[in-house]
Amino acid sequence: MITVKSLYKKYGTIEVLNNINIEFDKGKVYGIVGENGAGKTTLFRCISDLEEYEGEIISNPNPVKNHLGLLLTDPFFFQKITGKEYIQFLCNARNVKIPNIEEKNIFELPLNQYASTYSTGMKKKLALTAILLQGNEFFILDEPFNGVDIQSNIIITEIIHKLKALNKIVIISSHIFSTLSDTCDEIHLLRNGQFIKSVQKTDFHILEAEMKQITIGNKIEKLGLT
């Protein structure tokens, strides 16, 4: 369980998150959606204790950061570290020993190559593999499907289903609504640093239609395409 109470976050005088209250339960997958700049990544960084904030974040087990696998949109890699060394490094941080990393390489990555030379999609798959092998209880996946090939997206979707079956908490952001519809139990819409709507799976299609109308409106007509 993760409970966020009265969470506020400012950068200087700019308020990015305003009175966020939400609870994440085990065995469920949560989607967080919103336009660029809505506050999704900032919320994830606060939950991960990478940012200072006002409010309270409670978890069981506690603290969140010691049991959390965080997949950032652009994972960071040291310049001279191979894919295999990166996985070992993250697993060592959790005191987890993986004797045969090559057998866990389900994305068929070049593990003996420097991770900094990987493509965007390969880096994301490497970072995801590492946090999965850490044995975490909570997972935050910030745009896990972006920049990744179709075959890997299918695998990632099934990984999320497996984490749900294992009673983990999974929190996802994505701009691809179909991926959220395939994986999530709830979707929460974040706008201007506040949650303005929360929907269950049966009403995902209503939220998608509303978001499409808000986003598109009459913009296409303005192009005057003929």
N, C-alpha and C positions, 0 to 999 in steps of 0.2 A: 504494500500500500504506500502511495505517495500522496500527501495532502499539501496543497498550496493555499495559504491563507493571507489575504490582504497584501498581495505582493505588488510593490511599486519599484520602478527602476527609472532613473534619470541619468542622462549624459549631460552634465552641466545644467542648463535650464530646460533642456528638452526632455519631456516625459515620454518614455518609450513604452512602459507598462503601467497600467492604471487600475489598481485594485483587482488583481487577478485572484480568483478563488476557484479551485478545481480539485477533484480527487480522482486518482488513478488506482484502480483495483487490480489485483493479480488475476491472471488468466484472461485479460482483455487487451484489445488493440485499439488505440486512440489515434485519430487523425486530427491534426491541427492545420487549418487552411487559412489563407489570407493573402492579400496582395503583398508585393515586395515592400518592406518597410513597416509591415503591420506589427512586428515584434516577435515573430515566431522564433527566430534564432536567438534573440536576446532572452526569451523565456527559457529556451533549452539551456543556455549558458548559465542562467541563474539556478535552475534546478541542478545543474552539474557542479555548482559552486565555483564556476569560473568568473563570476561577476559578483560584486557586492550589490546588495539590494535591501529594501525595507520590506518587512513582513516576515512570514514564517513558512518554512518547508519542513514537514515532518515525514519520516519514512519508517518502514519496518521491513527489513533490517535497516539500521541507521549507522552512520550517515549515508546519504544517497550515493555520494561520489565513490565510496568504497565498494559499491555493489552495482555500479552503472557502467554499461557499455555505450559510449557516445560516438556516433558516426557523424562527423561534421560534413558539411557540403564539400569542403576542400580540405581533406585531411593533411596534416603536416608530417613531413618526413625529413629526417636528417640527411644531409647530402651524401654521405658515404655509408649507407646502411642497406644491406640486401633485404629482399622480401622476407627471407627466412629469419634473418636477424631481427627484423621489425616484429614479427610474430613472437619470437622468443623474448624480446624486450618487454612487450606488453603482457605476456603471460608471466614473466618473472615478477612484474609489478603486483600480481595477484598471488604470487607463490604457487603458480600452477605449472606443473612439469608436463610437457608434451614431447614424448620421446621420438615420435615419428611424424614430424610436421608434414613431410611430403605426402603422407597418406591422407591428411586432412585438407589437401590442396584441391578442393572440389571445383574451383574456378580455373584450374590448370594454369596458374601463374608461373612465370619464370623466377622462382624463388631465389636463385643464386645471382640474379641481376640486381643492380642498385635500384631501389624503389623510386628514387628521384627521376629515373629514366622511363618509368611507366607512363602509359597514357592516363588520361583522367579517369576513365572507366576502370582500368586496372588498379589504380591507386585506391579507388573506392572499394573494390572487391577485396583488396589486400587488407584494408582497415577493417572491413566488416568481418573477414575471416578471423582476424586477431581478437576482436572484442567478443566474438562468439566462443572462441577457445578459452577465454578468460573465465568462463563459468559464471557470468553475471546474472543477477536477478532482475535488473531493470535495463531496458534498452531505449535509447533515444536515437532515432534514425532521421537525420535532416536531409531530405531529398535523396533517399537511397537509390531511386530508379533513374535519376538524371545522369546522362553520359554513359549509361551502361547498355550493352547489347541486349537484344530481345531474349536470347537464350538465358542470359544471366538474370534478367528481370523475372523470368519464370522461376528460376531457382530461388531468388530473393523472396518472391511471394510465398513459396512453399516453406522457406525458412521461417518467415513470420508466422505462418500457420502452425509450424512446429513449436515455436516459442510460446504461442498461446496455449497449445496443448500441454506444454510443460509448466503452465501456471505462471509464466513470466508476465511482467508489465512491458508493453511495447507502445512507444509514442512515436508517431511518424508525421513528418510534413511532406507534402508533395503538391506540385502544380498539375499533376496528371490525375484527374479525378477518378478515372477508372481503376487505378492502382489502389486508391483508398477504398473504393467501393468493394474491391475484391478481398481486402484484408481487414478492414476496421469494423469494430462493434459500435463505435460512436465517432462522430465528427464534430469538432468545435471550430466555429468561425471567429477568427480574431481580426478586429478592425480598429486601427488607431490605438493599439495597446489595450483593448478591452475585448472580452468575449461577448459577442452580441447574439449568438445563436448556438445551440447544441442540439444535434439530431441523432436519433437511433437509426439502425440499419434500414428499417422499413421506410424511412422518410428521406433516404439519401438522394433519391431522384428529385425530390422537391427542392432540396438545397442546391443540387447541381443546376436545375432550371433557373432558380433565383440568381445564382452566381453568374450564370451565362447571360441573363438579361441585364444585370448590373454592369457586367464587364463589357458586353458588346453594345447594348442599346441600339443606336442608329449609326454607329461608327462606320460600318461597312458601306452604308448608303452614301455617307459623306465622301467616299472615294470616287463615286461616280463611275464605277466599273461598267464597261460595255462590251 
